[in-house]
Amino acid sequence: MNGFFDAWAPFARAAPTAVMLAAVVVFPLLFFVTAPYGRHQRRGWGPSMPANLGWVIMESPSVFLFGALWWANPDRSSPLVTLLGVVWLTHYVQRTFVFPLLMRGGGKPNALVTVAMAVVFNLLNASGNAVGLQARPIDLACVAGVALWGCGFVMNLHADAVLRGLRKPGETSYAIPHGGTYRLVTSPNYLGEILEWVGFALAARSWASVAFAVFTIANLAPRARSHHRWYREKFADYPASRKILLPGLW
């Protein structure tokens, strides 16, 4: 396994810089071009595939590649590296296999181009974060980071459950979600994911984890804005007091 780790390490150590550059590009771009998946799926982006299959394919590197490199990491016996590996895999096993399985109606189709781009991103991001984990003592910042990750993870799961509860089996129509953090913002699932990876970066304190947190914000903040605008256009009774992503602010 050390040979596998050593072979991937040069690529993995360069990957976070590519992720950060991607964040710089996608943040302004996504305010003008909404990624074509989910409710924003539209013609003109080429062939598509079922959403649940697309999720499994595009998120799989974050389970299998990360898992293999984390297991081969020379510092894996460190309590911190073990903890953060489990934290990462907890999120991505749920996102890769449980989330698609629970989709009502299989979800809207995903354009193949978005699946392909996500696979490339996750190859970079998973390898960078697995190799970037290094042994050091578990300190207060690490505890706070993991706690923040946990809050975001729970928020994410609850928000997804609320959305699923809006549909009966086989339905694919949309309705206004209510309750929980939906009382405050349009996209609490995205806020939860941002909190997860900001917390992970606080705990890991690696270049890869920081790049991932920045990319998560750059990717999800514009999409949350697109969601907010979509709800307001589709539903005349959408709550006027509900913010986009940050309670009471934006």
BAFI-3210 file (N, C-alpha, C; in Angstrom, 3 decimals, decimal comma, padded with zeros to 6 digits):
// residues 250
n [1|2|3|4|5|6|7|8|9|10|11|12|13|14|15|16|17|18|19|20|21|22|23|24|25|26|27|28|29|30|31|32|33|34|35|36|37|38|39|40|41|42|43|44|45|46|47|48|49|50|51|52|53|54|55|56|57|58|59|60|61|62|63|64|65|66|67|68|69|70|71|72|73|74|75|76|77|78|79|80|81|82|83|84|85|86|87|88|89|90|91|92|93|94|95|96|97|98|99|100|101|102|103|104|105|106|107|108|109|110|111|112|113|114|115|116|117|118|119|120|121|122|123|124|125|126|127|128|129|130|131|132|133|134|135|136|137|138|139|140|141|142|143|144|145|146|147|148|149|150|151|152|153|154|155|156|157|158|159|160|161|162|163|164|165|166|167|168|169|170|171|172|173|174|175|176|177|178|179|180|181|182|183|184|185|186|187|188|189|190|191|192|193|194|195|196|197|198|199|200|201|202|203|204|205|206|207|208|209|210|211|212|213|214|215|216|217|218|219|220|221|222|223|224|225|226|227|228|229|230|231|232|233|234|235|236|237|238|239|240|241|242|243|244|245|246|247|248|249|250]
n.u [000,807|002,049|003,499|001,477|000,447|002,703|002,974|000,706|001,034|002,534|000,735|-001,494|-000,599|-000,380|-002,974|-004,725|-004,136|-005,145|-007,851|-008,364|-007,914|-009,992|-012,132|-011,864|-012,543|-015,156|-016,806|-017,549|-018,579|-020,791|-022,745|-023,856|-024,260|-026,146|-025,496|-026,411|-028,270|-030,544|-033,295|-032,632|-032,016|-031,782|-032,347|-029,785|-027,351|-026,336|-026,259|-027,948|-028,215|-029,883|-030,539|-029,946|-028,125|-026,140|-025,265|-024,059|-021,932|-020,427|-019,693|-018,282|-015,341|-014,702|-015,241|-013,949|-011,327|-010,359|-010,640|-008,843|-006,367|-006,276|-006,213|-003,734|-002,123|000,805|000,532|-001,821|-002,348|-002,375|-004,451|-005,801|-005,704|-007,052|-009,583|-010,412|-010,477|-012,585|-014,641|-014,758|-015,433|-017,871|-019,572|-019,364|-020,031|-022,702|-023,587|-022,936|-024,153|-026,446|-028,028|-028,700|-030,229|-032,453|-033,760|-036,735|-038,603|-036,311|-035,070|-034,251|-032,868|-029,274|-026,972|-024,530|-022,142|-021,902|-021,668|-019,235|-017,446|-017,690|-016,629|-013,922|-013,265|-013,675|-011,766|-009,427|-009,898|-010,441|-008,068|-006,188|-007,029|-006,875|-004,138|-003,168|-003,703|-002,190|-000,274|-000,841|-001,315|-004,612|-006,291|-007,896|-008,875|-009,248|-011,245|-013,315|-013,639|-014,496|-016,873|-018,289|-018,422|-020,099|-022,492|-023,138|-023,465|-025,704|-027,604|-027,642|-028,613|-031,176|-032,351|-032,426|-034,178|-036,545|-037,083|-037,490|-039,793|-041,730|-042,726|-044,741|-044,245|-042,930|-043,609|-042,452|-042,714|-042,374|-042,483|-042,998|-040,635|-040,924|-040,331|-037,892|-034,584|-035,370|-037,102|-035,545|-033,649|-033,317|-031,743|-030,810|-029,579|-027,323|-026,050|-025,506|-023,667|-021,559|-020,820|-019,924|-017,529|-015,992|-015,636|-014,215|-011,882|-010,911|-010,279|-008,473|-006,539|-005,022|-003,674|-005,198|-007,707|-008,504|-008,668|-010,776|-012,896|-013,115|-013,778|-016,249|-017,874|-017,682|-018,940|-021,518|-022,766|-023,509|-025,330|-027,256|-028,348|-029,480|-031,421|-033,056|-034,023|-035,396|-037,457|-038,862|-039,795|-041,421|-043,288|-045,744|-046,371|-044,067|-042,096|-041,370|-039,538|-037,541|-034,138|-031,344|-029,015|-027,543|-028,673|-030,692|-028,982|-028,187]
n.v [-001,212|001,215|001,796|002,418|004,729|006,414|006,642|008,080|010,409|012,752|013,783|014,192|016,147|018,331|018,729|020,348|023,018|023,163|022,795|025,128|027,076|026,367|027,134|029,917|030,384|029,238|030,588|033,373|032,649|030,926|032,610|033,546|031,401|028,719|025,577|022,646|020,659|018,758|020,775|022,670|021,486|021,397|021,650|021,385|020,729|018,344|014,655|012,902|011,308|009,063|010,664|009,461|007,422|009,001|010,457|008,413|007,627|010,027|010,751|008,614|008,507|009,938|008,219|005,701|006,248|008,164|006,579|004,458|005,809|007,102|004,855|003,895|005,933|006,921|008,073|007,103|005,745|007,696|009,319|011,689|011,627|009,239|009,905|012,075|010,838|009,036|010,859|012,163|009,944|009,207|011,293|010,986|008,338|008,379|010,376|009,287|006,756|006,396|008,769|008,905|006,564|007,197|009,087|010,515|009,336|009,076|011,459|014,466|014,175|014,014|015,906|014,428|015,784|017,292|015,277|014,126|016,271|016,504|014,061|014,369|016,552|015,365|013,334|014,860|016,299|014,346|012,828|014,805|015,598|013,186|012,513|014,799|014,680|014,739|013,594|014,984|016,471|016,182|019,053|022,025|023,464|021,436|019,897|021,803|022,142|019,577|019,440|021,537|020,481|018,282|019,598|020,779|018,480|017,216|019,232|019,202|016,572|016,772|018,822|017,618|015,529|016,923|017,957|015,554|014,726|016,317|015,100|012,459|008,898|008,326|010,827|013,865|016,544|019,977|021,738|024,256|024,126|023,782|024,507|023,706|024,706|025,731|027,751|029,936|030,143|029,608|027,496|025,427|022,956|023,400|025,330|023,708|021,922|023,638|024,408|021,916|021,468|023,706|023,307|020,878|021,778|023,491|021,600|019,854|021,496|021,656|022,395|021,265|020,818|023,415|024,499|022,952|023,778|026,461|026,087|024,798|026,837|028,640|027,193|026,515|028,828|030,586|028,781|028,464|031,014|030,901|028,930|030,321|032,438|030,920|029,700|032,017|032,913|030,804|030,353|032,347|032,818|032,530|032,674|035,939|036,799|034,957|034,227|033,787|032,121|032,744|033,134|035,900|037,639|037,202]
n.w [000,000|000,601|-001,674|-003,497|-002,260|-002,380|-005,137|-005,893|-004,476|-005,556|-007,522|-005,859|-004,097|-005,713|-006,405|-004,660|-005,355|-007,937|-007,312|-005,847|-007,833|-009,520|-007,928|-007,988|-010,630|-010,949|-009,127|-009,903|-012,426|-012,002|-011,102|-013,352|-015,093|-014,456|-013,084|-014,882|-013,445|-011,336|-010,304|-012,119|-014,482|-018,009|-021,574|-024,137|-023,086|-023,832|-023,715|-021,017|-017,764|-015,416|-012,302|-009,797|-010,449|-011,580|-009,321|-007,785|-009,462|-009,783|-007,188|-006,228|-006,347|-004,043|-002,036|-002,634|-003,753|-001,911|000,417|-000,066|-000,238|002,229|003,925|003,208|004,033|005,680|008,194|009,261|011,640|013,518|015,908|015,079|012,238|011,793|012,894|011,232|008,768|009,139|009,560|007,036|005,353|006,459|005,661|002,832|002,198|002,904|001,084|-001,387|-001,612|000,130|-000,080|-002,960|-003,096|-001,585|-003,066|-004,235|-006,875|-008,356|-009,004|-010,943|-014,285|-014,723|-016,565|-018,646|-018,938|-016,600|-014,724|-015,530|-015,109|-012,350|-011,517|-012,233|-010,588|-008,034|-008,036|-007,896|-005,489|-003,506|-003,464|-002,807|-000,229|001,228|001,140|002,277|005,004|008,124|010,934|014,123|017,367|018,812|019,179|020,582|018,404|016,545|017,814|017,861|015,119|014,243|015,671|014,458|011,886|012,479|013,194|010,748|009,187|010,341|009,885|007,105|006,563|007,749|006,210|003,659|004,235|004,759|002,204|000,777|002,041|000,954|-001,246|-002,488|-002,957|-006,170|-007,150|-008,721|-008,603|-007,406|-004,252|-001,717|000,825|004,396|007,886|010,472|009,643|007,244|007,762|007,893|005,771|002,193|001,272|003,327|003,219|001,647|003,224|005,418|004,268|003,651|006,257|007,171|005,660|006,153|008,872|008,749|007,509|009,489|011,419|010,101|008,919|006,539|003,278|001,257|002,510|003,111|000,525|-000,423|001,240|000,449|-002,261|-001,948|-000,902|-003,067|-005,059|-004,046|-003,004|-005,221|-006,422|-004,461|-004,554|-007,124|-006,660|-004,831|-006,375|-008,278|-006,723|-005,966|-008,418|-009,187|-007,146|-005,928|-003,305|-001,841|001,112|002,094|003,971|004,072|003,780|001,453|001,971|004,298|007,492|008,227|006,918|004,114]
ca.u [000,000|002,893|003,839|000,305|000,405|003,811|002,736|-000,332|001,331|002,840|-000,527|-002,368|-000,087|-000,653|-004,415|-005,417|-003,977|-006,134|-009,173|-008,492|-008,071|-011,354|-013,036|-011,758|-013,240|-016,583|-017,597|-018,263|-019,271|-022,063|-023,750|-024,433|-024,628|-026,515|-025,137|-027,636|-028,727|-031,636|-034,387|-032,109|-031,733|-032,389|-031,801|-028,627|-026,133|-025,967|-026,946|-028,088|-028,421|-030,687|-029,841|-029,388|-026,921|-025,123|-024,689|-023,168|-020,718|-019,570|-019,193|-017,529|-013,927|-014,573|-015,282|-012,985|-009,962|-009,984|-010,505|-007,612|-005,205|-006,297|-005,760|-002,306|-001,404|001,717|000,106|-003,201|-002,478|-002,581|-005,868|-006,381|-005,890|-008,137|-010,844|-010,823|-010,828|-013,931|-015,546|-014,895|-016,141|-019,252|-020,291|-019,405|-020,811|-024,101|-023,873|-022,740|-025,008|-027,723|-028,775|-029,355|-031,216|-033,644|-034,368|-038,094|-038,734|-035,007|-034,505|-034,148|-031,655|-028,039|-026,227|-023,280|-021,000|-021,750|-021,163|-017,818|-016,692|-017,687|-015,682|-012,573|-013,076|-013,576|-010,463|-008,461|-010,195|-010,303|-006,656|-005,499|-007,370|-006,380|-002,678|-002,863|-003,890|-000,917|-000,376|-000,555|-002,216|-005,981|-006,347|-009,199|-009,323|-009,726|-012,522|-014,298|-013,881|-015,314|-018,209|-018,919|-018,751|-021,261|-023,680|-023,457|-023,922|-027,081|-028,415|-027,750|-029,517|-032,536|-032,861|-032,746|-035,366|-037,692|-037,362|-038,086|-041,128|-042,674|-043,206|-045,158|-043,481|-043,195|-043,798|-041,237|-043,059|-041,745|-043,334|-042,199|-040,320|-041,138|-039,866|-036,456|-033,815|-036,053|-037,763|-034,571|-032,955|-033,807|-030,889|-030,089|-028,713|-026,048|-025,408|-024,965|-022,468|-020,494|-020,355|-019,159|-016,164|-015,245|-015,228|-013,165|-010,651|-010,425|-009,692|-007,355|-005,549|-004,180|-003,957|-006,285|-008,981|-008,857|-009,094|-012,096|-013,871|-013,297|-014,518|-017,627|-018,565|-017,737|-019,873|-022,870|-023,392|-024,272|-026,450|-028,299|-028,996|-030,321|-032,571|-033,901|-034,697|-036,316|-038,624|-039,638|-040,456|-042,394|-044,308|-046,075|-046,471|-042,813|-041,900|-040,541|-038,499|-036,540|-032,910|-030,810|-028,088|-027,069|-029,832|-030,747|-027,975|-028,186]
ca.v [000,000|002,406|002,097|003,094|006,070|007,194|006,898|009,103|011,592|013,981|014,281|014,631|017,381|019,418|018,830|021,466|024,261|023,087|022,999|026,551|027,797|026,093|027,976|031,280|030,425|028,906|031,492|034,378|032,030|030,331|033,651|033,810|030,131|027,760|024,209|021,996|019,432|019,003|021,598|023,540|020,695|021,978|021,164|022,091|020,298|017,007|013,500|012,897|009,993|009,181|011,415|008,624|006,786|010,046|010,746|007,319|007,668|011,201|010,851|007,405|008,721|010,458|007,064|004,643|006,762|008,706|005,483|003,709|006,641|007,287|003,606|003,754|007,080|006,490|008,631|006,716|005,301|008,875|009,520|012,757|011,156|008,256|010,614|012,862|009,893|008,539|011,992|012,302|008,802|009,253|012,167|010,562|007,098|008,815|011,146|008,478|005,567|006,529|009,880|008,523|005,518|007,798|010,052|010,233|009,383|009,004|012,782|014,959|013,646|014,786|015,954|013,669|016,694|017,669|014,086|013,986|017,319|016,174|012,957|014,950|017,322|014,486|012,673|015,827|016,686|013,196|012,462|015,875|015,583|011,959|012,613|015,969|014,430|014,489|013,374|016,030|016,286|016,690|020,252|022,670|023,802|020,193|019,560|022,771|021,863|018,371|019,797|022,321|019,500|017,515|020,450|020,892|017,177|017,038|020,203|018,701|015,427|017,224|019,566|016,642|014,786|017,804|017,988|014,273|014,635|017,091|014,290|011,081|008,002|008,451|012,217|014,632|017,966|020,746|022,516|025,088|023,440|024,555|023,877|023,646|025,845|026,318|028,979|031,023|030,270|028,774|026,330|024,975|021,829|023,968|025,917|022,600|021,387|024,621|024,274|020,673|021,506|024,713|022,615|019,915|022,540|023,949|020,456|019,259|022,555|021,330|023,187|020,595|021,025|024,828|024,653|022,340|024,661|027,627|025,651|024,514|028,130|029,187|026,396|026,433|030,142|030,991|027,875|028,829|032,207|030,439|028,276|031,347|033,122|029,954|029,599|033,256|032,972|029,718|030,388|033,723|032,908|032,147|033,584|037,101|036,998|033,891|034,629|032,827|031,134|033,141|033,638|037,309|038,442|037,103]
ca.w [000,000|000,598|-003,059|-004,056|-001,681|-002,920|-006,555|-006,015|-003,678|-006,310|-008,086|-004,781|-003,488|-006,661|-006,615|-003,992|-006,112|-009,023|-006,707|-005,517|-009,097|-009,976|-007,125|-008,503|-011,914|-010,911|-008,290|-010,712|-013,555|-011,609|-010,924|-014,672|-015,722|-013,416|-013,460|-015,357|-012,792|-010,416|-010,813|-013,170|-015,671|-019,201|-022,836|-024,661|-022,401|-024,291|-023,115|-019,562|-017,148|-014,192|-011,261|-008,730|-010,982|-011,719|-008,006|-007,390|-010,287|-009,594|-005,827|-005,859|-006,005|-002,687|-001,129|-002,923|-003,863|-000,604|001,372|-000,330|000,103|003,687|004,528|002,925|004,589|006,750|009,478|009,556|013,029|014,348|016,234|014,284|010,866|011,854|013,121|010,068|007,713|009,439|009,328|005,581|004,778|006,929|004,736|001,434|002,059|002,895|-000,122|-002,590|-001,685|000,824|-000,671|-004,224|-002,848|-000,992|-003,974|-004,676|-008,324|-009,005|-009,218|-012,313|-014,925|-014,687|-017,818|-018,558|-018,805|-015,191|-014,032|-015,876|-014,410|-010,931|-011,317|-012,272|-009,350|-006,864|-008,100|-007,367|-004,117|-002,603|-003,312|-002,084|001,187|001,868|001,288|003,100|006,431|008,801|012,376|015,101|018,506|018,740|020,014|020,679|017,048|015,936|018,443|017,369|013,710|014,110|016,167|013,395|010,842|012,918|013,080|009,324|008,687|010,812|009,159|005,732|006,558|008,048|005,058|002,618|004,662|004,550|000,765|000,377|002,611|000,160|-002,358|-002,303|-003,838|-007,597|-007,547|-009,015|-008,576|-006,331|-003,355|-000,800|002,095|005,620|009,108|010,728|009,139|006,083|008,201|007,847|004,485|001,107|001,035|004,521|002,869|001,209|004,405|006,193|003,628|003,845|007,646|007,259|005,111|006,911|010,091|008,409|007,270|010,792|012,116|009,358|008,690|005,388|002,080|000,537|003,196|002,930|-000,867|-000,558|001,893|-000,426|-003,445|-001,549|-000,850|-004,420|-005,845|-003,503|-002,788|-006,411|-006,670|-003,502|-005,122|-008,234|-006,039|-004,234|-007,481|-008,885|-005,852|-006,011|-009,719|-009,332|-006,097|-005,548|-001,844|-001,193|002,254|001,763|004,986|003,992|003,108|000,489|002,544|005,619|008,236|008,579|006,221|002,642]
c.u [000,846|003,297|002,708|000,240|001,487|003,601|001,722|000,074|001,681|001,596|-001,395|-001,895|-000,271|-002,144|-005,065|-005,270|-004,951|-007,543|-009,384|-008,659|-009,470|-012,361|-013,044|-012,534|-014,747|-017,402|-018,278|-019,081|-020,660|-023,122|-024,465|-024,910|-024,893|-026,214|-026,401|-027,917|-029,801|-032,730|-033,950|-031,684|-032,477|-031,710|-030,574|-027,311|-025,774|-026,722|-026,988|-028,261|-029,297|-029,893|-029,212|-028,138|-025,794|-024,463|-023,701|-021,849|-019,836|-019,014|-018,298|-016,046|-013,723|-014,724|-014,086|-011,549|-009,506|-009,727|-009,209|-006,380|-005,141|-005,796|-004,257|-001,465|-000,499|001,313|-001,275|-003,391|-002,638|-004,072|-006,532|-006,666|-006,996|-009,491|-011,316|-011,135|-012,233|-014,967|-015,819|-015,757|-017,590|-020,095|-020,458|-020,048|-022,299|-024,439|-023,819|-023,765|-026,383|-028,586|-029,423|-030,445|-032,532|-034,347|-035,777|-038,169|-037,415|-034,356|-034,506|-032,865|-030,466|-027,385|-024,906|-022,080|-020,806|-021,238|-019,667|-016,972|-016,609|-016,718|-014,255|-012,295|-012,858|-012,300|-009,385|-008,664|-009,988|-008,842|-005,904|-005,774|-006,877|-004,878|-002,316|-003,053|-002,567|-001,131|-000,017|-001,545|-003,616|-006,102|-007,743|-009,755|-009,883|-011,090|-013,620|-014,646|-014,769|-016,737|-018,974|-019,319|-020,014|-022,544|-024,116|-024,011|-025,375|-028,020|-028,675|-028,746|-030,967|-033,145|-033,242|-034,014|-036,632|-038,074|-038,005|-039,527|-042,174|-043,302|-043,685|-044,344|-043,913|-043,393|-042,464|-041,501|-042,411|-042,801|-042,421|-041,907|-040,519|-040,547|-038,360|-035,750|-034,376|-036,852|-036,855|-033,972|-033,550|-033,033|-030,121|-029,233|-027,350|-025,309|-024,790|-023,691|-021,291|-019,936|-019,519|-017,713|-015,336|-014,772|-014,115|-011,836|-010,055|-009,738|-008,444|-006,201|-004,519|-004,580|-005,135|-007,633|-009,442|-009,363|-010,493|-013,171|-014,163|-014,104|-015,985|-018,447|-018,745|-018,753|-021,311|-023,531|-024,126|-025,465|-027,592|-029,058|-029,920|-031,572|-033,574|-034,704|-035,745|-037,583|-039,500|-040,393|-041,586|-043,553|-044,545|-046,109|-045,190|-042,505|-040,917|-039,384|-037,363|-035,330|-032,408|-030,028|-027,670|-028,221|-029,698|-029,827|-028,144|-028,922]
c.v [001,271|002,797|002,824|004,532|006,950|007,542|008,021|010,432|012,836|014,608|014,884|015,947|018,577|019,701|020,022|022,795|024,303|023,328|024,475|027,390|027,590|026,953|029,411|031,432|030,254|029,917|032,583|033,751|031,546|031,364|033,973|032,545|029,122|026,347|023,400|020,650|019,787|019,839|022,501|022,765|021,284|021,434|021,978|021,700|018,855|015,908|013,606|011,470|010,163|009,807|010,508|007,891|007,801|010,381|009,668|007,404|008,839|011,324|009,674|007,637|009,211|009,380|006,156|005,155|007,344|007,567|004,716|004,507|006,906|006,028|003,418|004,882|006,615|006,987|008,140|006,246|006,470|009,037|010,598|012,294|010,112|008,946|011,337|011,974|009,357|009,630|012,153|011,178|008,734|010,117|011,512|009,202|007,451|009,489|010,291|007,370|005,745|007,608|009,504|007,473|006,093|008,792|009,621|010,375|009,345|010,339|013,177|014,422|014,586|014,758|015,210|014,583|017,105|016,488|013,940|015,030|017,035|015,038|013,493|015,729|016,405|013,659|013,583|016,036|015,541|012,843|013,528|015,833|014,336|012,038|013,764|015,771|014,037|014,388|014,645|015,848|016,817|017,854|020,858|023,018|022,580|019,808|020,495|022,495|020,648|018,642|020,598|021,414|018,728|018,318|020,576|019,607|016,935|017,987|019,729|017,550|015,861|017,949|018,628|015,868|015,627|017,841|016,682|014,156|015,429|016,272|012,923|010,191|008,143|009,875|012,904|016,141|018,644|021,487|023,324|024,299|024,372|023,787|023,851|024,890|026,412|027,554|030,189|031,242|029,305|027,468|025,912|023,738|022,323|024,632|024,824|022,055|022,351|024,520|023,005|020,880|022,659|024,092|021,622|020,632|023,056|022,818|019,934|020,231|022,156|022,228|022,588|020,866|022,475|025,065|024,084|023,221|025,878|027,242|025,387|025,800|028,694|028,473|026,536|027,789|030,635|030,090|028,136|030,064|031,824|029,744|029,324|032,068|032,207|029,832|030,849|033,403|031,956|029,825|031,831|033,902|032,496|033,150|034,710|037,279|035,981|034,367|033,513|031,722|031,457|033,754|035,110|038,206|038,427|035,869]
c.w [000,000|-000,806|-003,752|-003,560|-002,299|-004,388|-006,759|-005,397|-004,501|-006,936|-006,990|-004,178|-004,412|-006,780|-005,912|-004,715|-007,275|-008,495|-006,379|-006,782|-009,666|-009,217|-007,644|-009,813|-011,741|-010,106|-009,113|-011,838|-013,175|-011,226|-012,240|-015,376|-014,612|-013,891|-013,763|-014,699|-011,775|-011,057|-011,955|-014,419|-016,872|-020,443|-023,243|-024,022|-022,757|-023,565|-021,596|-019,065|-015,918|-013,054|-010,219|-009,187|-011,122|-010,407|-007,582|-008,150|-009,888|-008,180|-005,429|-005,586|-004,571|-001,632|-001,401|-003,034|-002,535|000,375|001,194|000,084|001,609|004,393|004,351|003,515|005,735|008,137|009,916|010,999|014,000|014,651|015,378|012,862|010,807|011,985|011,863|008,868|007,902|009,179|007,826|005,007|005,250|005,998|003,370|001,222|002,031|001,564|-001,380|-002,719|-001,031|000,174|-002,010|-004,036|-002,344|-001,904|-004,381|-006,191|-009,062|-009,267|-010,684|-012,949|-014,768|-016,064|-017,648|-018,358|-017,350|-014,374|-014,274|-015,143|-012,915|-010,623|-011,290|-010,992|-008,158|-006,870|-007,510|-005,869|-003,135|-002,384|-002,533|-000,591|001,900|002,129|002,225|004,590|007,074|010,308|013,142|016,244|018,213|019,712|019,976|019,302|016,341|016,490|017,932|015,908|013,502|014,612|015,114|012,240|011,230|012,813|011,626|008,753|009,087|010,071|007,725|005,656|006,795|006,854|003,924|002,967|004,469|003,074|000,297|000,867|001,854|-000,952|-001,883|-003,230|-005,296|-008,067|-007,805|-008,970|-007,362|-005,510|-002,440|000,469|003,283|006,800|009,242|010,212|007,845|006,482|008,000|006,475|003,467|000,993|002,288|004,256|002,411|002,367|005,262|005,588|003,758|005,268|007,818|006,838|005,651|008,220|009,850|008,189|008,571|011,540|011,428|009,160|007,635|004,228|001,319|001,189|003,074|001,509|-001,069|000,079|001,021|-001,662|-003,105|-001,490|-002,256|-005,291|-005,353|-003,270|-004,038|-006,694|-005,691|-003,987|-006,268|-007,707|-005,518|-005,312|-008,122|-008,045|-005,953|-007,337|-009,826|-008,346|-005,641|-004,041|-001,134|-000,085|001,953|002,728|004,875|003,200|002,188|001,193|003,964|006,397|008,614|007,782|004,712|002,178]
res [m|n|g|f|f|d|a|w|a|p|f|a|r|a|a|p|t|a|v|m|l|a|a|v|v|v|f|p|l|l|f|f|v|t|a|p|y|g|r|h|q|r|r|g|w|g|p|s|m|p|a|n|l|g|w|v|i|m|e|s|p|s|v|f|l|f|g|a|l|w|w|a|n|p|d|r|s|s|p|l|v|t|l|l|g|v|v|w|l|t|h|y|v|q|r|t|f|v|f|p|l|l|m|r|g|g|g|k|p|n|a|l|v|t|v|a|m|a|v|v|f|n|l|l|n|a|s|g|n|a|v|g|l|q|a|r|p|i|d|l|a|c|v|a|g|v|a|l|w|g|c|g|f|v|m|n|l|h|a|d|a|v|l|r|g|l|r|k|p|g|e|t|s|y|a|i|p|h|g|g|t|y|r|l|v|t|s|p|n|y|l|g|e|i|l|e|w|v|g|f|a|l|a|a|r|s|w|a|s|v|a|f|a|v|f|t|i|a|n|l|a|p|r|a|r|s|h|h|r|w|y|r|e|k|f|a|d|y|p|a|s|r|k|i|l|l|p|g|l|w]
***
